[in-house]
Amino acid sequence: MESIVARNRADLVKARGDGPVVLVPTMGALHDGHRALIREGRALGVRLVVSIFVNPLQFAPTEDFSRYPRTFEADLDVCRAEGVDVVFAPSVEDMYRPDRQVAITSGHMGTIVEGASRPGHFDGMLTVVLKLFNLVQPDIACFGQKDAQQLAMIRRMVTDLDLPIDVVGVPTVRETDGLALSSRNRYLSADERQVALALSRALFAGAVEPTPEKVRAAALSVLGAAAPELVLDYLALVDPATFEEVGDGYHGDAILAVAARVGATRLIDNAILRL
Ligand code: PAF
């Protein structure tokens, strides 16, 4: 099926139409994890818009914005194959006016866990997501559980700013050996990919333990065994809604989140647990 490609706001307005819409925001370099998001959106049975925009605001100057994979033609093939109605792929100039002033502040939650390692990241991410919501005006938006704190922060923004949008979280897609799909996996050499398996193995080891102490200890032991090739950034066992660390006597749902560097590539992963 042909997807309509909207390269700017005016094209988007024409392509969107008047009916209900589901939005799947992406930064391109689409893989099977994105396909799962798109299929979830498609299954909702309304007009499906996929945005492809590598958002400079969510990358620090030291991060990989300029080398982030850009694979537009291949992404379009994925969108066509998955029956996407509209691909919204604006330029940076079209999204951000040169004299722009106002942005979203992600608050305390944007400064902990992933936010502590990537200052400003969640402000930039929420700013572009809100702009995409305003431009596309979706009724529903789909995001991956792989970026668990991002998903939690988007839900928080929708609640705090009274946005009339249903946010749907879609489970992480993994390779058969457990590696979570990520656009950044393509940076890994074969040896680095083997080392990177420690992230999911650590989560799986932690997930079967009954208490917060044992969860952390089991996961850290797997991660420690992969050092020094794997450099741990953080392992955090957090409340799924607030991303605050849970205490030793905690009972209920939790997210075990990990971030680590393998070679020059920073990877994140997480698992949902019931303690
Ligand atoms: O998850 C991503 O790909 C991005 O953070 C998002 C949500 C498309 C915003 O740029």
Boltz pocket constraint, residues with backbone or C-beta under 6 A from the ligand:
constraints:
  - pocket:
      binder: B
      contacts: [[A, 25], [A, 26], [A, 27], [A, 51], [A, 53], [A, 55], [A, 58], [A, 125], [A, 128], [A, 129], [A, 147], [A, 150]]
      max_distance: 6.0
